[in-house]
Amino acid sequence: MLVDHAAAARRAGARHDAGQQHATGDPLATRPFRPVPVEIARRRHADPQRPGKSGTTIARAGPVAAATAALPQAETALAAAAARGLAGADALLARTSARRAAAIDYADAYRRYCWPVQSLDDLKLAPFHLLATEGRTYFDRDHAWHMETLRALSLADPGLLRATPYRVVQLADLPEVEAAIDWWTNLTAGGGEGMVVKPYDFIPTTGRSLIQPALKCRGREYLRIIYGPDYLLPGNLERLRQRNVKAKRNLALREFALGVEGLERFVAGQPLRRVHQCVFGVLALESEAVDPRL
């Protein structure tokens, strides 16, 4: 199993090699494909007292702004009601206070992924797959090869590229597994998104069946961005745990297979209509009714 965590690439470069499996992480902060949303986010979340500075106050727009504006007033009213001994006021006050704290934690979580982007020089990339070069693909190489090759490439342009920390874990070795768990816990406690756990081989199979190629393990606070500020409140997390992810896993396997096939056809110089067959197949799968937050 291979485990990597690109969010931590900005803070640490620790690497640990051993065993037979690999995990990797690709945080939103390192993805280069959304410069406009990043800039919009920075502007929306900027401190109104300090033009051009980002991430210094709670956002003034969206659900967080509504929560931070309304919930303190609701707390004041509920505190007065509780002081008068009104039935149910104490419980409602406690829930309202928890929701306000959750809104603040939500703002802290997404703010880590907002920074000023004025040009391409402000983008930071942490690659973890070398998919293809002229004339060939690299699906036959294991994940450790991909990580080390990209580490070497990152040294050529440290202003843009970041080497992604990772570790190889032998799952039969309990101390190694526990060390990997501690590594993930420390990364997410420090604000990192999480990690992606992958089999050691790029295209893993058992007999004729394709194994799930990757599984993202996000941290507690980052999941607020996915599920909303209140997802940890009583009742919400229980509902999330009851969801069936089988359809999403099957969808991911089919999209992965189409992506590999499409790139193989492109590198081989096949007609674009053959490449587009795979692309349109992925687009069709994306139209299926599956919760995108899974």
C-alpha positions as MATLAB code, in Angstrom:
seq = 'MLVDHAAAARRAGARHDAGQQHATGDPLATRPFRPVPVEIARRRHADPQRPGKSGTTIARAGPVAAATAALPQAETALAAAAARGLAGADALLARTSARRAAAIDYADAYRRYCWPVQSLDDLKLAPFHLLATEGRTYFDRDHAWHMETLRALSLADPGLLRATPYRVVQLADLPEVEAAIDWWTNLTAGGGEGMVVKPYDFIPTTGRSLIQPALKCRGREYLRIIYGPDYLLPGNLERLRQRNVKAKRNLALREFALGVEGLERFVAGQPLRRVHQCVFGVLALESEAVDPRL';
ca = [
       0.000    0.000    0.000;
       1.247    3.487   -0.826;
       0.197    6.585    1.106;
       0.916   10.135   -0.024;
      -0.152   13.515    1.237;
       0.381   16.512   -1.014;
      -1.203   18.951    1.417;
       1.686   18.335    3.752;
       4.203   18.990    1.001;
       4.116   22.641    1.911;
       5.133   21.869    5.473;
       7.191   18.701    5.475;
       9.103   16.414    3.176;
       9.398   13.350    5.337;
       9.627   10.096    3.462;
       9.530    6.553    4.702;
      10.225    3.558    2.441;
       9.321    0.014    3.356;
       7.139   -2.839    2.330;
       4.615   -3.416   -0.346;
       1.888   -0.776   -0.396;
       1.583    2.963   -1.074;
      -0.811    5.879   -0.287;
      -1.042    9.395   -1.717;
      -2.986   12.633   -1.142;
      -3.859   15.465   -3.534;
      -5.294   18.480   -1.751;
      -7.365   21.105   -3.461;
      -4.671   23.640   -2.623;
      -2.206   21.981   -5.000;
      -4.456   21.614   -8.033;
      -3.644   24.086  -10.807;
      -6.820   23.875  -12.800;
      -8.993   26.377  -10.929;
      -7.150   29.693  -10.699;
     -10.310   31.761  -11.144;
     -12.263   30.110   -8.278;
      -9.226   30.444   -6.025;
      -9.040   34.161   -6.787;
     -12.798   34.554   -6.321;
     -12.564   32.732   -3.003;
      -9.756   35.016   -1.898;
     -11.786   38.103   -2.710;
     -14.924   36.838   -1.051;
     -13.091   35.857    2.087;
     -10.843   38.904    2.290;
     -10.710   41.147    5.329;
     -12.805   44.226    4.461;
     -10.539   46.315    6.671;
      -7.388   45.256    4.819;
      -7.950   45.306    1.045;
      -5.956   42.686   -0.786;
      -5.275   40.581    2.311;
      -6.906   37.178    2.502;
      -8.081   34.838    5.204;
      -8.048   37.208    8.188;
     -11.738   37.340    9.061;
     -14.775   35.134    8.747;
     -16.237   35.172    5.244;
     -18.860   37.848    4.584;
     -20.836   35.769    2.099;
     -22.640   32.453    1.985;
     -23.698   30.155    4.830;
     -20.783   31.054    7.084;
     -21.622   34.748    6.932;
     -25.266   33.977    7.703;
     -24.321   31.707   10.591;
     -21.844   34.094   12.177;
     -24.318   36.963   11.858;
     -27.467   35.211   13.071;
     -26.352   32.541   15.530;
     -24.790   34.890   18.134;
     -28.080   36.797   18.266;
     -29.973   33.531   18.633;
     -27.626   32.500   21.444;
     -28.305   35.746   23.290;
     -32.053   35.262   23.039;
     -31.848   31.614   24.065;
     -29.596   32.413   27.008;
     -32.233   34.869   28.225;
     -34.941   32.243   27.745;
     -32.892   29.646   29.637;
     -32.357   32.114   32.485;
     -36.137   32.445   32.744;
     -36.444   28.680   33.000;
     -38.326   28.105   29.735;
     -38.612   24.410   28.900;
     -36.223   23.218   26.207;
     -34.234   26.451   26.077;
     -31.069   24.902   27.529;
     -30.938   22.137   24.924;
     -31.628   24.544   22.080;
     -28.972   26.935   23.380;
     -26.389   24.140   23.486;
     -27.195   23.101   19.888;
     -27.072   26.699   18.656;
     -23.691   27.255   20.311;
     -22.398   24.049   18.718;
     -23.593   25.215   15.301;
     -21.847   28.564   15.686;
     -18.587   26.834   16.672;
     -18.969   24.498   13.681;
     -19.380   27.468   11.325;
     -16.140   28.973   12.619;
     -14.350   25.629   12.159;
     -15.746   25.430    8.613;
     -14.313   28.841    7.748;
     -10.935   27.848    9.209;
     -10.953   24.653    7.106;
     -11.577   26.252    3.715;
      -9.407   29.280    4.409;
      -6.325   27.054    4.264;
      -7.045   26.571    0.570;
      -7.364   30.261   -0.338;
      -4.436   32.465   -1.274;
      -3.817   35.337   -3.699;
      -3.432   34.205   -7.314;
      -2.380   37.020   -9.642;
      -0.540   34.929  -12.244;
       0.709   31.425  -13.004;
       3.664   32.132  -10.726;
       1.284   31.972   -7.733;
       0.169   28.414   -8.489;
       1.703   25.468   -6.622;
       1.519   21.921   -7.981;
       2.221   18.663   -6.164;
       2.109   15.937   -8.868;
       1.791   12.280   -7.942;
       1.305   10.497  -11.314;
       3.426   10.698  -14.448;
       0.801    9.450  -16.868;
       2.555    9.740  -20.233;
       5.324   11.272  -22.289;
       5.811   11.306  -26.055;
       5.168    7.823  -27.369;
       4.439    5.931  -24.157;
       2.409    5.683  -20.960;
       3.574    4.657  -17.493;
       0.715    2.574  -16.180;
       3.112   -0.362  -15.963;
       5.237    1.378  -13.294;
       4.441    1.093   -9.602;
       3.453    4.085   -7.497;
       6.823    4.347   -5.784;
       8.456    4.852   -9.195;
       5.968    7.612   -9.993;
       6.613    9.380   -6.692;
      10.394    9.240   -6.966;
      10.425   10.287  -10.623;
       8.221   13.275   -9.851;
      10.346   14.123   -6.830;
      13.342   14.452   -9.145;
      11.330   16.604  -11.565;
      10.187   18.831   -8.706;
      13.792   19.719   -7.930;
      14.055   21.267  -11.400;
      11.347   23.858  -10.654;
      10.857   24.237   -6.886;
       8.940   27.480   -7.402;
       6.068   25.683   -9.109;
       6.404   22.024   -8.157;
       6.283   20.390   -4.738;
       7.424   16.864   -4.023;
       4.561   14.931   -2.477;
       5.429   13.195    0.805;
       4.480    9.537    0.859;
       5.278    6.278    2.551;
       5.174    2.623    1.582;
       3.493    0.401    4.154;
       3.697   -3.363    4.511;
       0.197   -4.240    5.689;
       1.325   -7.470    7.320;
       3.598   -5.452    9.625;
       1.454   -4.079   12.472;
       4.011   -1.487   13.690;
       4.242   -0.093   10.132;
       0.467    0.147    9.915;
       0.263    1.918   13.275;
       3.026    4.311   12.240;
       1.104    5.144    9.045;
      -2.042    5.809   11.069;
      -0.106    8.142   13.368;
       1.357    9.893   10.306;
      -2.126   10.511    8.908;
      -3.427   11.658   12.288;
      -0.632   14.196   12.680;
      -1.056   15.474    9.114;
      -4.789   16.052    9.458;
      -4.443   17.504   12.951;
      -2.078   20.071   11.423;
      -4.668   21.133    8.842;
      -3.846   18.738    5.990;
      -6.622   17.331    3.822;
      -5.714   13.679    4.302;
      -4.129   10.970    2.220;
      -4.946    8.685   -0.678;
      -4.335    4.991   -0.068;
      -3.368    2.971   -3.139;
      -2.235   -0.565   -3.935;
       1.454   -0.656   -4.835;
       0.804   -1.401   -8.523;
      -0.685    1.367  -10.662;
      -3.346   -0.928  -12.142;
      -4.107   -3.468   -9.405;
      -6.022   -6.634  -10.201;
      -7.059   -9.897   -8.612;
      -7.307  -12.423  -11.386;
      -9.463  -10.747  -14.025;
     -11.025   -8.169  -11.708;
      -9.819   -4.600  -11.276;
      -9.233   -3.486   -7.684;
     -10.225   -0.040   -6.489;
      -7.186    1.991   -7.641;
      -7.302    4.546   -4.828;
      -9.238    5.511   -1.720;
      -9.114    9.034   -0.313;
      -8.993    9.253    3.487;
      -9.756   12.833    4.444;
      -9.353   14.367    7.866;
     -12.103   15.375   10.261;
     -11.906   19.113    9.632;
     -11.514   18.970    5.847;
     -14.719   16.938    5.659;
     -16.607   20.034    6.824;
     -15.940   21.471    3.364;
     -17.505   18.371    1.785;
     -20.467   17.706    4.081;
     -21.106   21.111    5.618;
     -20.286   22.777    8.946;
     -22.745   20.700   10.993;
     -21.867   17.206    9.810;
     -20.468   16.164   13.206;
     -23.534   17.237   15.197;
     -25.686   14.429   16.696;
     -27.717   12.640   14.061;
     -25.889   14.006   11.027;
     -22.849   11.736   11.141;
     -25.041    8.703   11.780;
     -26.972    9.414    8.573;
     -23.767    9.810    6.581;
     -22.517    6.432    7.776;
     -25.627    4.691    6.477;
     -24.992    5.568    2.829;
     -24.199    2.805    0.355;
     -20.999    3.596   -1.569;
     -21.098    0.545   -3.868;
     -22.488    2.514   -6.815;
     -19.813    5.180   -6.413;
     -17.041    2.577   -6.274;
     -18.304    0.851   -9.419;
     -18.509    4.223  -11.149;
     -14.918    5.051  -10.156;
     -13.655    1.724  -11.542;
     -15.357    2.260  -14.898;
     -14.119    5.838  -15.194;
     -10.580    4.745  -14.311;
     -10.630    2.051  -17.005;
     -11.950    4.508  -19.607;
      -9.322    7.073  -18.644;
      -6.490    4.580  -19.060;
      -7.869    3.372  -22.397;
      -8.374    6.905  -23.688;
      -4.823    7.940  -22.860;
      -3.388    4.756  -24.389;
      -5.262    5.480  -27.621;
      -4.090    9.104  -27.660;
      -0.426    8.239  -27.083;
      -0.628    5.538  -29.758;
      -1.753    8.172  -32.267;
      -5.170    6.672  -32.911;
      -7.844    8.856  -34.559;
      -9.356   11.430  -32.221;
     -12.791    9.859  -32.645;
     -11.387    6.782  -30.887;
     -10.047    8.914  -28.046;
     -13.316   10.822  -27.814;
     -15.229    7.560  -27.425;
     -13.557    7.141  -24.030;
     -14.008   10.791  -23.122;
     -17.717   10.712  -23.910;
     -18.005    7.485  -21.951;
     -16.626    9.225  -18.855;
     -18.971   12.179  -19.386;
     -21.914    9.794  -19.655;
     -20.928    8.087  -16.416;
     -20.635   11.477  -14.697;
     -24.298   12.106  -15.538;
     -25.403    9.137  -13.421;
     -27.245    9.983  -10.206;
     -24.504    9.334   -7.649;
     -23.777   11.611   -4.695;
     -20.644   13.517   -5.795;
     -19.594   14.008   -2.163;
     -18.910   10.291   -1.670;
];
